[in-house]
Amino acid sequence: MAEFTTEQIRNLAVLGHTGSGKSSLLEALLFRAEAITLKGRVDKGTNHADFTAQEKSHRHSLEPSFLNLDYANHHINIIDTPGLPDFFGRALLPLPGVESVVLVIHAGVGIETITKRAFEAARRQGKAVLIVINHIDGNESALAALLAAIQAQFGQRCLPVNLPNVAGDAVVDCYLHCNPQAQTAFIGAECARDELVDTVLEEDEQLMELYLEQGESLTPEQLHAPLETALRLGNLVPVCFTSAEKEIGISSLLEILIKLMPNPLEANPPQFVKGFGDNAKAVTVNQNPNEHVLAHVFRVAVDPFFGRMGVFRLYQGTINVGMKLYIGHGRKPFKVAHLIKLQGEKHIDVAQAIPGDIYAIAKVEELEIGVVLHDSHDEDDFHMPENALPQPIFGLAVSPKRRGDEQKLSEVLNKLVAEDPSLHVTRGEAHGQTLLQGQGDLHLQIALEKAQTVFNVDMETEIPAVPYRETIMAEAKSRYRHKKQSGGSGQFGEVELMVEPLARGQGFEFVSKVVGGSVPSQYIPAVEKGVREAMLAGGLGGFPMQDIKVTVLDGKHHSVDSKEIAFVMAGKRAFMEAVTSAQPVILEPVVDMQICVEQGYVGEITGDISASRGMVCGTQAQTNGMVEVSVEAPLANVADYSTRLKSMTGGEGQFSMSFSRYDVVPDRVQATLMG
């Protein structure tokens, strides 16, 4: 590999809805830069970004993949990301490691769900955004309207830096080499350049005065510093046009990436923090190759043969093969045996890592997403803000198909989550199930498929059991005597209890009002143990009980036969008998949902929610043309909502779900649950 300085490096994450042409665009860029000798194709499974067996089988990008090219004395790291909505969490993983996001839009389709979510995420993390309108061939008549829609959606500062020519077989530069006489399909090159220059000059008052007062023509070199400021602050979003299939605009795009998009020293500085909580303080990182090493791991891949590999961005210092590094606040260093540059499925060894570049280290089991690598204990408490990933909205209960694979299943689930933190593994309270949660059914399907094909673990799956609860609606008393005599020492314990309902969410309260020693104090904990066991077993449908106060009023004991086990049994039976007379009911979890869909789907959504025993609490129009519907619904009726929403909206809707409260189920549902 050629040697480059930090200023010559560009780091880009390519995001966009599935089908927008991200992978084919990367093939065209790699081919034009002579990084590959033959362009691959997505439909044939030969493109360089989608190299795993799963991606070849499904014909979709399923994981971030890392490519790089050298062009015009610059080194460009390009990270391809999945475009399917279920994998949006994976698409966000590389953002902490780049300065810029290239947002690809299909000219014939327009702005889609992932387009909007990706733009918002990029700006939220302070990344410069470049919009690429791809597939312009055959869609010439839609381009002007699409540019207007982009400006309406993302702001009027989305300005073209090139435009299609009249014939539609090339693009006309509107900034770096603008020719005012060049014929464009719409707007005009000079008009586009003037608008760009005016926007850039707003970042530099002195240059603006020079431009206005003296009428001097400013070169792109003179405008470079304010342009980078505008990109960093989001006050300018360049837009360019390409056709990856016909290689239209590819050379222009490469030049834009090199000359317009920020290098590591021009972008918003990395947000390193030292310490935690109230003691946390921001840290300035100068990206000097001679300072202490600071690197941030933003991607982890686990391979059964090669072990764990971490992809990291080096922000400060220099890493050489053979040196020792620490992971986070770990006290034991590891030795850097290999430094790797990733080119699709190829691993290319390098001897040294410099600030601003992206590398990988393999066979270090302690690597996790988010950890900081460093070479001095002075940086033990350094960390970066956690990457905000979407919360899981769909879950399955999983168990091993083969007996004895429980430990192996746990290990594999941990590996899946290490690679993809938008997957969650939890232990469900209901029936003690292990729950795998993600962004949708396809997200979990791919994870389970990988568990089987890569890690050799087969799983049984089922819809998770709904965590129903039971409670009581009235007060009741009961007295129970446990007496057992079978020769020798017997068992005796008698307890009188009162049960009362508590307010929803207060849990359990146990009180003893025994006087006179009718139940010795050493046996009161045994009574409570029996009550708790009975509450766990439930009375109506076998669901755990909650929101109940239990008071021990009286009882009897025997000087010889009373034992702890006797009072456990007496407490359990007295409680169950009291509950039977206290109007027991079954509770169900109710969830809050925020459903975001286009206006045309609102009627269908509200109708479906009503049919699911849910209630629409309100609607609110969003600035992006979507409508957010606030809903309350029983979890049992919306546990599969991810799949239903996709069916109703063609995959375009989004929603989030959070627990709200427990509520009494209707009589007809209670009868069903009681069997």
C-alpha positions as CSV (number, residue, x, y, z in Angstrom):
1,M,0.0,0.0,0.0
2,A,1.1,3.5,-0.7
3,E,1.8,5.8,2.3
4,F,-0.6,8.6,3.0
5,T,-0.9,11.4,5.5
6,T,-4.0,12.0,7.7
7,E,-5.0,14.9,5.4
8,Q,-5.1,12.5,2.4
9,I,-7.6,10.1,4.0
10,R,-11.4,10.2,3.5
11,N,-13.7,8.0,5.6
12,L,-17.3,7.4,4.2
13,A,-20.3,5.3,5.2
14,V,-22.7,4.6,2.4
15,L,-26.3,4.4,3.5
16,G,-29.6,4.2,1.6
17,H,-32.7,2.1,1.1
18,T,-32.4,-1.3,-0.3
19,G,-32.4,-1.2,-4.1
20,S,-31.0,2.3,-4.3
21,G,-27.8,1.0,-5.9
22,K,-25.3,1.4,-3.1
23,S,-23.4,-1.8,-3.9
24,S,-23.3,-1.2,-7.7
25,L,-22.1,2.4,-7.0
26,L,-19.2,1.1,-5.0
27,E,-18.3,-1.4,-7.7
28,A,-18.2,1.5,-10.2
29,L,-16.0,3.6,-7.8
30,L,-13.6,0.7,-7.2
31,F,-13.4,-0.1,-10.9
32,R,-12.7,3.5,-11.9
33,A,-10.0,3.8,-9.3
34,E,-8.5,0.5,-10.5
35,A,-8.9,-1.1,-7.1
36,I,-10.6,-4.0,-8.8
37,T,-10.2,-5.3,-12.4
38,L,-13.8,-6.5,-12.9
39,K,-17.0,-5.1,-11.6
40,G,-19.2,-7.5,-9.7
41,R,-22.9,-7.7,-9.8
42,V,-25.4,-7.9,-6.9
43,D,-27.9,-10.1,-8.9
44,K,-25.1,-12.6,-9.6
45,G,-23.7,-12.5,-6.0
46,T,-20.3,-11.3,-7.3
47,N,-20.1,-7.8,-5.9
48,H,-17.2,-7.2,-3.5
49,A,-19.2,-5.8,-0.6
50,D,-21.5,-8.8,-0.2
51,F,-19.1,-11.6,0.2
52,T,-20.6,-13.8,3.0
53,A,-22.5,-16.9,2.2
54,Q,-25.7,-15.4,3.6
55,E,-25.4,-12.3,1.5
56,K,-24.8,-14.3,-1.6
57,S,-27.8,-16.4,-0.8
58,H,-30.2,-13.6,0.0
59,R,-28.8,-11.1,-2.6
60,H,-28.8,-8.4,0.0
61,S,-26.2,-6.6,2.1
62,L,-26.7,-7.9,5.6
63,E,-23.7,-6.6,7.4
64,P,-21.3,-3.5,7.1
65,S,-18.5,-4.3,4.8
66,F,-15.2,-2.4,4.4
67,L,-13.6,-1.4,1.1
68,N,-10.9,1.1,0.2
69,L,-9.4,2.6,-2.9
70,D,-6.5,5.0,-3.8
71,Y,-7.3,7.7,-6.2
72,A,-5.5,11.0,-7.1
73,N,-3.0,10.6,-4.2
74,H,-5.8,10.1,-1.7
75,H,-6.9,7.0,0.3
76,I,-10.7,6.5,0.6
77,N,-12.2,4.1,3.1
78,I,-15.7,3.2,2.1
79,I,-18.1,1.3,4.4
80,D,-21.1,-0.3,2.6
81,T,-24.2,-0.8,4.9
82,P,-27.4,-2.8,4.7
83,G,-30.4,-1.1,3.3
84,L,-33.2,-3.3,4.5
85,P,-35.3,-1.6,7.3
86,D,-34.7,-4.6,9.6
87,F,-31.0,-4.0,9.5
88,F,-31.0,-0.3,10.1
89,G,-29.2,-0.8,13.4
90,R,-26.4,-2.5,11.6
91,A,-26.2,0.3,9.1
92,L,-25.6,2.8,12.0
93,L,-22.7,0.8,13.5
94,P,-20.0,2.4,11.3
95,L,-21.1,6.1,11.8
96,P,-18.7,6.7,14.8
97,G,-15.7,5.8,12.5
98,V,-16.3,8.1,9.6
99,E,-16.5,11.9,8.8
100,S,-19.0,11.7,6.0
101,V,-22.2,9.8,5.0
102,V,-22.9,9.2,1.4
103,L,-26.7,8.9,1.1
104,V,-27.8,7.1,-2.0
105,I,-31.3,7.7,-3.5
106,H,-32.8,5.8,-6.5
107,A,-33.8,8.4,-9.1
108,G,-36.8,6.4,-10.1
109,V,-38.1,5.7,-6.6
110,G,-37.3,8.8,-4.6
111,I,-37.0,9.4,-0.9
112,E,-37.8,6.2,1.1
113,T,-38.0,5.3,4.8
114,I,-34.3,4.5,5.3
115,T,-33.3,7.6,3.4
116,K,-35.0,9.8,6.0
117,R,-33.8,7.8,9.0
118,A,-30.2,7.7,7.7
119,F,-30.1,11.5,7.1
120,E,-31.4,12.2,10.6
121,A,-28.9,9.8,12.2
122,A,-26.0,11.2,10.2
123,R,-26.8,14.8,11.2
124,R,-27.5,13.8,14.8
125,Q,-23.9,12.4,15.0
126,G,-22.5,15.5,13.3
127,K,-21.5,13.8,10.0
128,A,-21.2,15.7,6.7
129,V,-23.8,14.4,4.3
130,L,-23.4,13.9,0.5
131,I,-26.6,12.9,-1.4
132,V,-26.0,10.8,-4.5
133,I,-29.0,10.5,-6.9
134,N,-28.3,7.2,-8.6
135,H,-29.9,5.4,-11.6
136,I,-30.4,8.7,-13.5
137,D,-30.5,6.9,-16.8
138,G,-34.1,6.3,-17.8
139,N,-35.4,8.5,-15.1
140,E,-34.4,11.9,-16.6
141,S,-37.9,13.4,-16.4
142,A,-38.1,12.7,-12.6
143,L,-34.8,14.4,-11.6
144,A,-35.9,18.0,-11.2
145,A,-38.9,17.0,-9.1
146,L,-36.7,14.7,-7.0
147,L,-34.2,17.5,-6.2
148,A,-37.1,19.7,-5.2
149,A,-38.4,16.9,-2.9
150,I,-35.0,16.5,-1.4
151,Q,-34.9,20.2,-0.6
152,A,-38.4,20.1,0.9
153,Q,-37.5,17.0,3.0
154,F,-34.0,17.8,4.1
155,G,-33.7,21.6,3.7
156,Q,-33.0,24.2,1.0
157,R,-29.3,23.8,1.6
158,C,-29.3,20.5,-0.4
159,L,-27.6,22.0,-3.5
160,P,-26.3,20.3,-6.6
161,V,-22.6,20.3,-7.3
162,N,-23.2,18.7,-10.7
163,L,-26.2,18.2,-12.9
164,P,-27.1,15.8,-15.8
165,N,-26.4,17.2,-19.2
166,V,-29.2,17.5,-21.8
167,A,-28.5,14.1,-23.4
168,G,-28.4,12.4,-20.0
169,D,-25.2,10.6,-20.8
170,A,-22.9,12.7,-18.6
171,V,-22.9,15.2,-15.8
172,V,-21.9,18.8,-15.8
173,D,-19.7,20.2,-13.0
174,C,-21.3,23.2,-11.2
175,Y,-18.6,24.0,-8.7
176,L,-15.1,22.7,-9.1
177,H,-14.8,23.3,-12.9
178,C,-17.9,25.2,-13.7
179,N,-18.5,26.1,-17.3
180,P,-21.4,28.6,-17.4
181,Q,-22.1,27.7,-21.1
182,A,-22.5,24.0,-20.5
183,Q,-26.0,22.7,-21.2
184,T,-27.7,21.0,-18.3
185,A,-31.1,19.2,-18.1
186,F,-32.4,21.8,-15.6
187,I,-31.4,24.7,-13.3
188,G,-28.3,25.7,-15.3
189,A,-24.6,25.3,-14.2
190,E,-24.0,29.0,-13.5
191,C,-27.2,29.3,-11.4
192,A,-26.3,26.2,-9.4
193,R,-22.7,27.5,-8.8
194,D,-23.9,30.9,-7.6
195,E,-26.3,29.3,-5.1
196,L,-23.5,27.1,-3.8
197,V,-21.0,30.0,-3.5
198,D,-23.6,32.2,-1.7
199,T,-24.3,29.4,0.8
200,V,-20.6,28.8,1.4
201,L,-19.8,32.5,1.9
202,E,-22.3,32.7,4.7
203,E,-19.7,30.9,6.8
204,D,-17.0,33.6,6.2
205,E,-17.9,37.3,6.5
206,Q,-14.5,38.6,5.2
207,L,-14.7,36.5,2.1
208,M,-18.3,37.6,1.6
209,E,-17.3,41.2,1.8
210,L,-14.5,40.6,-0.7
211,Y,-17.0,38.9,-3.0
212,L,-19.7,41.5,-2.8
213,E,-17.6,44.7,-2.7
214,Q,-14.9,43.9,-5.2
215,G,-16.8,41.5,-7.4
216,E,-13.9,39.1,-7.4
217,S,-14.4,35.6,-8.6
218,L,-13.4,33.2,-5.8
219,T,-11.9,29.9,-6.6
220,P,-12.8,26.5,-4.9
221,E,-9.5,26.7,-3.1
222,Q,-10.4,30.1,-1.6
223,L,-13.8,28.7,-0.6
224,H,-12.5,25.5,0.8
225,A,-12.4,26.4,4.5
226,P,-15.9,27.9,4.7
227,L,-17.2,25.0,2.7
228,E,-15.9,22.6,5.2
229,T,-17.5,24.6,8.0
230,A,-20.8,24.5,6.2
231,L,-20.5,20.7,5.7
232,R,-19.6,20.2,9.4
233,L,-22.5,22.3,10.6
234,G,-25.0,20.8,8.2
235,N,-25.5,24.1,6.5
236,L,-24.6,22.6,3.1
237,V,-25.6,19.1,1.8
238,P,-24.0,18.6,-1.7
239,V,-26.1,16.7,-4.2
240,C,-24.7,14.9,-7.2
241,F,-26.0,12.6,-10.0
242,T,-24.8,9.2,-11.1
243,S,-25.6,6.1,-13.0
244,A,-23.5,3.3,-11.6
245,E,-24.5,0.8,-14.3
246,K,-23.4,3.1,-17.1
247,E,-20.6,4.8,-15.1
248,I,-22.1,8.2,-15.5
249,G,-20.8,10.7,-13.0
250,I,-18.4,8.3,-11.3
251,S,-15.2,10.3,-12.0
252,S,-17.0,13.4,-10.9
253,L,-18.1,11.7,-7.7
254,L,-14.5,10.6,-6.9
255,E,-13.3,14.1,-7.3
256,I,-16.1,15.4,-5.1
257,L,-15.2,12.9,-2.4
258,I,-11.5,14.1,-2.5
259,K,-11.9,17.8,-2.9
260,L,-15.1,18.6,-1.0
261,M,-15.8,16.0,1.7
262,P,-13.8,16.6,4.9
263,N,-10.6,14.9,5.8
264,P,-10.2,13.7,9.5
265,L,-8.7,17.0,10.5
266,E,-11.6,19.1,9.0
267,A,-14.5,17.2,10.4
268,N,-16.2,17.6,13.8
269,P,-13.7,16.5,16.4
270,P,-14.2,13.1,18.0
271,Q,-16.2,13.3,21.3
272,F,-13.8,11.5,23.7
273,V,-14.7,11.8,27.3
274,K,-12.7,10.9,30.4
275,G,-14.5,9.6,33.5
276,F,-18.1,8.8,34.1
277,G,-21.2,10.5,35.4
278,D,-20.7,13.8,37.1
279,N,-16.9,13.4,36.9
280,A,-16.9,13.0,33.1
281,K,-14.9,15.7,31.2
282,A,-14.6,16.2,27.5
283,V,-11.1,15.4,26.0
284,T,-9.4,17.2,23.2
285,V,-7.9,14.8,20.7
286,N,-5.3,16.4,18.3
287,Q,-4.8,13.4,16.0
288,N,-1.0,13.8,16.3
289,P,0.9,10.7,15.3
290,N,3.4,11.3,18.1
291,E,0.9,11.4,21.0
292,H,-0.5,8.5,23.0
293,V,-2.5,6.0,21.1
294,L,-6.3,6.5,21.1
295,A,-8.5,4.2,18.9
296,H,-12.2,3.4,19.0
297,V,-13.6,0.0,18.1
298,F,-16.9,0.4,16.2
299,R,-17.4,-3.0,14.6
300,V,-16.8,-6.6,15.9
301,A,-17.0,-9.7,13.8
302,V,-16.8,-13.2,15.3
303,D,-15.6,-16.1,13.2
304,P,-15.4,-19.7,14.5
305,F,-12.1,-20.2,12.8
306,F,-10.4,-16.8,13.1
307,G,-11.8,-15.7,16.4
308,R,-13.0,-12.2,17.2
309,M,-12.0,-9.3,15.0
310,G,-12.4,-5.6,15.9
311,V,-12.5,-2.8,13.3
312,F,-11.3,0.5,14.7
313,R,-10.6,4.1,13.8
314,L,-7.3,5.4,15.0
315,Y,-7.7,9.0,16.2
316,Q,-4.3,9.7,17.8
317,G,-0.8,8.2,18.0
318,T,0.7,5.5,15.8
319,I,0.3,1.8,16.2
320,N,3.0,-0.6,15.0
321,V,2.9,-4.3,14.8
322,G,4.4,-5.8,17.9
323,M,3.4,-3.0,20.3
324,K,1.2,-3.5,23.4
325,L,-2.2,-1.9,23.8
326,Y,-4.8,-1.8,26.6
327,I,-8.5,-2.3,26.1
328,G,-10.6,0.3,28.1
329,H,-9.7,0.1,31.8
330,G,-8.3,-3.4,31.5
331,R,-5.0,-3.7,33.3
332,K,-3.5,-6.4,31.1
333,P,-2.2,-5.4,27.7
334,F,-2.4,-7.4,24.5
335,K,0.3,-7.6,21.8
336,V,-0.6,-6.4,18.3
337,A,0.3,-9.4,16.2
338,H,-1.3,-8.2,13.0
339,L,-2.7,-4.9,11.7
340,I,-5.2,-5.5,8.9
341,K,-6.7,-3.4,6.1
342,L,-10.0,-4.9,5.0
343,Q,-10.9,-5.1,1.3
344,G,-14.2,-7.0,1.3
345,E,-13.3,-10.5,2.3
346,K,-9.6,-9.9,1.8
347,H,-7.4,-9.2,4.8
348,I,-4.3,-7.2,3.9
349,D,-1.5,-7.0,6.5
350,V,0.1,-3.6,7.1
351,A,3.0,-2.7,9.4
352,Q,1.8,0.6,10.8
353,A,-1.5,2.5,11.5
354,I,-1.7,6.3,11.3
355,P,-4.3,8.7,12.7
356,G,-7.5,9.1,10.6
357,D,-7.4,5.6,9.1
358,I,-9.5,2.5,9.7
359,Y,-7.9,-0.9,10.5
360,A,-8.7,-4.2,12.1
361,I,-7.2,-6.5,14.7
362,A,-8.0,-10.2,14.9
363,K,-7.9,-12.9,17.6
364,V,-8.4,-10.6,20.6
365,E,-11.3,-12.0,22.5
366,E,-11.8,-9.0,24.8
367,L,-12.7,-6.7,21.9
368,E,-16.2,-5.3,22.1
369,I,-18.0,-2.5,20.2
370,G,-17.4,0.8,21.8
371,V,-14.1,0.0,23.7
372,V,-11.1,2.4,23.4
373,L,-7.7,1.1,22.6
374,H,-4.7,2.9,24.1
375,D,-1.1,2.5,25.2
376,S,-1.0,4.3,28.5
377,H,-3.0,3.9,31.8
378,D,-3.5,7.7,31.6
379,E,-6.3,6.9,29.1
380,D,-7.9,4.1,31.1
381,D,-11.2,6.0,31.6
382,F,-11.4,7.4,28.1
383,H,-14.6,6.5,26.2
384,M,-16.9,7.8,23.5
385,P,-20.7,8.3,23.6
386,E,-22.6,5.2,23.0
387,N,-23.9,4.8,19.5
388,A,-27.7,5.2,19.6
389,L,-29.2,2.2,18.0
390,P,-32.9,1.5,17.5
391,Q,-34.6,-0.4,20.3
392,P,-35.9,-4.0,19.6
393,I,-39.5,-4.3,18.5
394,F,-39.9,-8.0,17.7
395,G,-38.9,-11.0,19.8
396,L,-38.8,-14.8,19.7
397,A,-38.3,-17.3,22.5
398,V,-35.4,-19.5,21.6
399,S,-34.2,-22.9,22.9
400,P,-31.7,-25.5,21.7
401,K,-33.0,-28.3,19.5
402,R,-30.4,-30.7,21.0
403,R,-30.4,-31.6,24.6
404,G,-27.2,-30.5,26.3
405,D,-26.7,-27.5,24.0
406,E,-27.9,-24.9,26.5
407,Q,-24.4,-23.6,27.3
408,K,-23.5,-23.6,23.6
409,L,-26.7,-21.7,22.8
410,S,-25.9,-19.0,25.4
411,E,-22.4,-18.6,23.9
412,V,-23.7,-18.3,20.4
413,L,-26.3,-15.7,21.4
414,N,-23.6,-13.6,23.1
415,K,-21.6,-13.8,19.9
416,L,-24.5,-12.6,17.8
417,V,-25.1,-9.7,20.1
418,A,-21.4,-8.8,20.1
419,E,-21.5,-8.4,16.4
420,D,-24.9,-6.7,16.3
421,P,-25.9,-4.7,19.4
422,S,-29.3,-4.0,17.9
423,L,-30.1,-7.6,18.8
424,H,-31.0,-8.1,22.5
425,V,-31.0,-11.3,24.6
426,T,-33.1,-11.3,27.8
427,R,-34.5,-13.8,30.2
428,G,-38.3,-13.6,30.0
429,E,-40.0,-13.7,33.4
430,A,-43.0,-15.6,31.9
431,H,-42.1,-19.3,31.8
432,G,-38.4,-18.5,32.1
433,Q,-37.9,-18.2,28.4
434,T,-34.7,-16.9,26.7
435,L,-35.8,-14.1,24.4
436,L,-34.0,-13.0,21.2
437,Q,-35.2,-9.5,20.2
438,G,-34.5,-7.4,17.2
439,Q,-35.9,-5.0,14.5
440,G,-38.3,-7.5,12.8
441,D,-38.8,-11.1,11.8
442,L,-36.2,-10.9,9.0
443,H,-33.6,-9.5,11.4
444,L,-34.1,-12.5,13.7
445,Q,-34.4,-15.0,10.8
446,I,-30.9,-14.0,9.6
447,A,-29.5,-14.2,13.1
448,L,-30.9,-17.7,13.6
449,E,-29.7,-18.7,10.2
450,K,-26.2,-17.6,11.1
451,A,-26.3,-19.4,14.4
452,Q,-27.0,-22.6,12.5
453,T,-24.8,-22.3,9.5
454,V,-21.8,-20.5,11.0
455,F,-21.8,-21.6,14.7
456,N,-23.6,-25.0,14.3
457,V,-26.4,-24.4,16.8
458,D,-30.0,-25.2,15.8
459,M,-32.7,-23.5,17.8
460,E,-36.4,-24.0,18.4
461,T,-38.4,-20.8,18.3
462,E,-41.8,-19.7,19.4
463,I,-43.7,-16.4,20.1
464,P,-42.8,-15.4,23.6
465,A,-45.3,-16.1,26.3
466,V,-47.2,-12.9,27.3
467,P,-46.2,-12.0,31.0
468,Y,-49.7,-12.1,32.4
469,R,-50.2,-11.4,36.1
470,E,-52.9,-12.0,38.7
471,T,-54.3,-9.9,41.5
472,I,-57.3,-9.5,43.8
473,M,-60.1,-6.9,43.8
474,A,-61.4,-7.3,47.4
475,E,-60.4,-8.1,51.0
476,A,-60.7,-11.6,52.4
477,K,-59.7,-13.7,55.4
478,S,-58.8,-17.4,55.7
479,R,-57.6,-19.7,58.4
480,Y,-55.8,-22.9,57.7
481,R,-54.3,-25.6,59.9
482,H,-51.5,-27.9,58.6
483,K,-51.3,-31.0,60.7
484,K,-49.4,-34.2,59.8
485,Q,-48.7,-37.2,62.0
486,S,-46.9,-40.3,60.6
487,G,-45.2,-41.7,63.6
488,G,-42.6,-39.9,65.7
489,S,-42.3,-36.2,65.4
490,G,-45.2,-34.6,63.5
491,Q,-45.9,-31.3,61.8
492,F,-48.3,-28.6,63.1
493,G,-48.9,-25.0,62.1
494,E,-52.0,-22.9,62.0
495,V,-52.3,-19.4,60.4
496,E,-55.0,-16.8,59.9
497,L,-54.4,-14.3,57.1
498,M,-56.1,-11.3,55.6
499,V,-55.4,-10.3,51.9
500,E,-56.1,-6.8,50.5
501,P,-55.6,-5.3,47.1
502,L,-52.9,-2.7,46.6
503,A,-52.7,0.0,44.0
504,R,-51.5,-1.2,40.6
505,G,-47.7,-1.5,40.4
506,Q,-47.1,-1.6,44.2
507,G,-46.1,-5.2,44.2
508,F,-46.3,-7.1,47.5
509,E,-46.5,-6.1,51.1
510,F,-46.3,-8.6,54.1
511,V,-47.2,-7.6,57.6
512,S,-47.5,-9.5,60.9
513,K,-50.0,-8.4,63.6
514,V,-49.7,-11.5,65.7
515,V,-49.7,-10.8,69.4
516,G,-49.3,-13.0,72.4
517,G,-47.0,-15.5,70.7
518,S,-49.7,-17.5,69.1
519,V,-47.3,-17.8,66.1
520,P,-43.7,-17.5,67.4
521,S,-41.7,-14.9,65.7
522,Q,-39.2,-17.4,64.3
523,Y,-42.0,-18.9,62.2
524,I,-43.3,-15.6,60.6
525,P,-40.6,-15.8,57.8
526,A,-41.8,-19.3,57.0
527,V,-45.4,-18.0,56.6
528,E,-44.1,-15.3,54.3
529,K,-42.1,-17.9,52.3
530,G,-45.3,-20.0,51.9
531,V,-47.3,-16.9,50.7
532,R,-44.6,-15.9,48.2
533,E,-44.5,-19.5,46.8
534,A,-48.3,-19.4,46.4
535,M,-48.1,-15.9,44.7
536,L,-45.6,-17.2,42.2
537,A,-47.7,-20.2,41.3
538,G,-50.9,-18.1,40.9
539,G,-54.5,-19.0,41.5
540,L,-56.5,-18.6,38.3
541,G,-54.4,-19.2,35.3
542,G,-51.0,-20.1,36.9
543,F,-49.6,-16.6,36.5
544,P,-47.6,-14.8,39.2
545,M,-49.6,-12.6,41.5
546,Q,-48.9,-8.9,42.4
547,D,-50.3,-5.8,44.1
548,I,-51.4,-7.7,47.2
549,K,-51.0,-7.0,50.9
550,V,-50.9,-10.0,53.3
551,T,-51.4,-9.5,57.0
552,V,-50.9,-12.4,59.5
553,L,-53.6,-12.0,62.1
554,D,-53.4,-15.0,64.3
555,G,-52.5,-18.7,64.5
556,K,-51.4,-21.6,66.7
557,H,-48.3,-23.6,67.3
558,H,-47.3,-26.8,69.0
559,S,-44.3,-27.0,71.4
560,V,-43.1,-30.2,69.8
561,D,-44.6,-30.6,66.3
562,S,-44.4,-27.0,65.0
563,K,-41.7,-26.7,62.4
564,E,-40.8,-24.2,59.7
565,I,-42.1,-26.5,56.9
566,A,-45.5,-26.7,58.7
567,F,-45.9,-22.9,58.7
568,V,-44.7,-22.7,55.1
569,M,-47.6,-25.0,54.1
570,A,-50.1,-23.3,56.4
571,G,-49.2,-19.9,55.0
572,K,-49.5,-21.2,51.4
573,R,-52.9,-22.8,51.8
574,A,-54.3,-20.0,53.9
575,F,-53.3,-17.5,51.3
576,M,-54.8,-19.5,48.4
577,E,-58.1,-19.9,50.2
578,A,-58.3,-16.2,51.0
579,V,-57.5,-15.3,47.4
580,T,-60.4,-17.5,46.2
581,S,-62.8,-15.3,48.1
582,A,-61.1,-12.0,47.2
583,Q,-62.4,-11.6,43.6
584,P,-59.2,-12.7,41.8
585,V,-58.6,-11.4,38.3
586,I,-56.0,-11.8,35.6
587,L,-53.9,-8.7,34.5
588,E,-52.4,-8.2,31.1
589,P,-49.5,-5.9,30.1
590,V,-50.5,-2.8,28.2
591,V,-47.9,-1.1,26.0
592,D,-47.5,2.4,24.6
593,M,-46.8,2.5,20.9
594,Q,-45.6,5.3,18.6
595,I,-46.4,4.3,15.0
596,C,-45.0,6.5,12.2
597,V,-46.5,6.1,8.8
598,E,-47.4,8.1,5.7
599,Q,-50.8,9.9,5.8
600,G,-52.4,7.4,3.5
601,Y,-51.9,4.5,5.9
602,V,-53.4,6.2,9.0
603,G,-56.9,4.9,8.5
604,E,-55.7,1.3,8.1
605,I,-53.5,1.6,11.1
606,T,-56.2,2.9,13.4
607,G,-58.7,0.3,12.2
608,D,-56.2,-2.5,12.9
609,I,-55.4,-1.1,16.4
610,S,-59.1,-0.9,17.3
611,A,-59.5,-4.5,16.2
612,S,-56.6,-5.4,18.5
613,R,-58.5,-4.0,21.6
614,G,-56.2,-1.0,21.4
615,M,-57.0,2.7,21.7
616,V,-55.6,5.5,19.6
617,C,-54.5,8.3,21.9
618,G,-53.7,10.9,19.3
619,T,-52.0,11.7,16.0
620,Q,-49.3,14.3,15.2
621,A,-48.1,15.4,11.8
622,Q,-44.3,15.3,11.4
623,T,-42.1,17.7,9.4
624,N,-41.1,14.9,7.1
625,G,-44.6,14.3,5.8
626,M,-45.2,11.4,8.1
627,V,-47.9,11.0,10.8
628,E,-47.1,9.7,14.2
629,V,-50.0,7.7,15.8
630,S,-49.9,7.3,19.6
631,V,-51.5,4.1,20.7
632,E,-52.2,2.0,23.8
633,A,-52.8,-1.7,23.3
634,P,-52.6,-5.1,25.1
635,L,-49.2,-6.7,24.4
636,A,-50.9,-10.0,23.6
637,N,-52.6,-8.5,20.6
638,V,-49.6,-6.6,19.2
639,A,-46.7,-9.0,19.9
640,D,-46.4,-9.6,16.2
641,Y,-47.0,-6.0,15.2
642,S,-43.6,-5.8,13.3
643,T,-44.9,-8.2,10.7
644,R,-48.4,-6.7,10.6
645,L,-47.1,-3.2,10.0
646,K,-44.9,-4.4,7.2
647,S,-47.8,-6.0,5.5
648,M,-50.0,-2.9,5.9
649,T,-47.4,-0.4,4.7
650,G,-45.2,-2.4,2.4
651,G,-42.3,-2.2,4.8
652,E,-42.4,1.6,5.1
653,G,-43.8,2.0,8.6
654,Q,-41.9,2.4,11.8
655,F,-42.9,2.0,15.4
656,S,-41.5,1.8,18.9
657,M,-43.1,0.1,21.9
658,S,-42.7,0.5,25.7
659,F,-44.4,-1.0,28.7
660,S,-47.2,1.1,30.1
661,R,-49.0,-0.7,32.9
662,Y,-50.9,-3.8,33.9
663,D,-54.7,-3.8,33.4
664,V,-57.5,-6.2,34.1
665,V,-58.3,-8.4,31.1
666,P,-61.9,-8.5,29.8
667,D,-64.1,-11.3,31.0
668,R,-64.0,-13.2,27.7
669,V,-60.1,-13.1,27.6
670,Q,-59.9,-14.1,31.3
671,A,-62.1,-17.1,30.6
672,T,-59.8,-18.2,27.7
673,L,-56.7,-17.8,29.8
674,M,-58.2,-19.9,32.6
675,G,-58.6,-22.7,30.1
